[in-house]
Amino acid sequence: MRQYRNHNKNVKNILITPSIFLLFGCLANQPIDTVSQVKIINFEQTKDLNCIEIDLIEAFGKKSMTADADRRNALTEFKNKIEEKGGNAGVILNQLNSKAGFKISGYAWNCDNLNERI
């Protein structure tokens, strides 16, 4: 009987411990959304928002489980690069989905009053 109890306790520990590590691992790896301030706009809006072109940006979302995930990864990288260049908006010129992943190219812009108008 005592051996049976120890076995049950060990099984519980085996089942619970990895779950806890998985939960905290997922929570710890969640990125803070620092690119939420970066907006994707179209070229016409750059005129209306008094935008200044900063630089050409290319981003790549490596092959993952789905094409949507590839595109999300590329878009996140695109926005991160815009922010690194000091921009607050981006205009996507080209999007390419391939077997290797998803590529986005476009321009980083710095626009006046972007958050107030969009």
Wavefront OBJ file of the C-alpha trace (Angstrom):
o trace
v 0.000 0.000 0.000
v 2.789 2.397 0.933
v 4.557 1.658 -2.336
v 1.321 2.356 -4.245
v 0.990 5.787 -2.571
v 4.567 6.705 -3.422
v 3.937 5.615 -7.016
v 0.836 7.856 -7.237
v 2.764 10.757 -5.748
v 5.570 10.277 -8.283
v 3.086 10.113 -11.146
v 1.458 13.361 -9.983
v 4.864 15.048 -9.794
v 5.760 13.793 -13.255
v 2.505 15.152 -14.676
v 2.380 18.456 -12.802
v 6.011 19.595 -12.942
v 6.362 19.735 -16.744
v 2.992 21.472 -16.989
v 4.164 24.196 -14.618
v 7.415 24.676 -16.528
v 5.507 24.801 -19.798
v 3.067 27.374 -18.428
v 5.758 29.659 -17.029
v 7.960 29.121 -20.066
v 5.155 30.286 -22.335
v 4.415 33.273 -20.136
v 8.067 34.270 -19.949
v 8.519 34.059 -23.712
v 5.534 36.201 -24.651
v 6.943 39.295 -26.370
v 5.937 42.676 -25.093
v 4.080 44.378 -27.906
v 6.476 47.240 -28.570
v 5.494 47.536 -32.219
v 1.807 48.240 -31.639
v 2.585 51.931 -32.198
v 3.839 51.180 -35.722
v 0.989 51.372 -38.232
v 0.819 49.947 -41.716
v -0.500 52.616 -44.070
v -0.780 53.077 -47.830
v 1.214 55.468 -49.975
v -1.630 58.011 -50.265
v -1.774 58.304 -46.474
v 1.892 59.335 -46.376
v 0.875 62.614 -48.041
v -2.127 63.213 -45.781
v -0.156 62.480 -42.610
v 2.851 64.631 -43.559
v 5.234 61.651 -43.529
v 8.963 61.653 -44.101
v 10.480 58.574 -45.749
v 13.191 56.956 -43.629
v 14.505 53.821 -45.319
v 13.794 50.682 -47.314
v 12.884 47.728 -45.059
v 12.915 44.015 -45.834
v 11.657 41.379 -43.422
v 11.414 37.638 -43.602
v 9.197 35.187 -41.697
v 10.902 31.803 -41.758
v 8.958 28.703 -42.608
v 6.751 27.701 -39.689
v 3.621 25.609 -39.288
v 1.307 27.771 -41.428
v 1.520 30.475 -44.067
v -0.389 32.808 -41.722
v 2.268 32.328 -39.052
v 4.996 33.045 -41.605
v 3.243 36.277 -42.610
v 2.698 37.318 -38.967
v 6.371 36.706 -38.206
v 7.455 38.723 -41.243
v 5.059 41.550 -40.350
v 6.343 41.649 -36.767
v 9.930 41.793 -38.019
v 8.927 44.505 -40.536
v 7.405 46.621 -37.754
v 10.396 46.009 -35.456
v 12.779 47.212 -38.171
v 10.637 50.315 -38.735
v 10.775 51.091 -35.041
v 14.559 50.510 -34.956
v 14.947 53.082 -37.747
v 12.880 55.596 -35.767
v 9.710 55.293 -37.817
v 6.110 54.977 -36.737
v 4.559 53.792 -40.009
v 5.282 51.458 -42.859
v 4.143 51.100 -46.436
v 4.299 47.567 -47.805
v 5.423 47.454 -51.413
v 5.723 43.716 -51.966
v 4.804 40.472 -50.226
v 6.147 37.126 -51.384
v 5.161 33.722 -50.049
v 7.590 30.917 -50.908
v 8.605 27.488 -49.662
v 11.261 29.152 -47.517
v 8.848 31.536 -45.794
v 7.231 34.944 -46.246
v 9.065 38.106 -47.352
v 7.788 41.665 -46.963
v 9.502 44.685 -48.442
v 8.522 48.301 -48.090
v 9.478 51.616 -46.556
v 9.689 52.988 -43.051
v 8.102 56.401 -42.543
v 7.884 58.934 -39.743
v 4.445 60.586 -39.768
v 3.062 63.528 -37.794
v 0.079 62.813 -35.536
v -0.223 59.247 -36.782
v -1.924 57.861 -33.680
v -4.441 60.699 -33.572
v -5.536 60.306 -37.182
v -5.524 56.516 -37.693
l 1 2 3 4 5 6 7 8 9 10 11 12 13 14 15 16 17 18 19 20 21 22 23 24 25 26 27 28 29 30 31 32 33 34 35 36 37 38 39 40 41 42 43 44 45 46 47 48 49 50 51 52 53 54 55 56 57 58 59 60 61 62 63 64 65 66 67 68 69 70 71 72 73 74 75 76 77 78 79 80 81 82 83 84 85 86 87 88 89 90 91 92 93 94 95 96 97 98 99 100 101 102 103 104 105 106 107 108 109 110 111 112 113 114 115 116 117 118
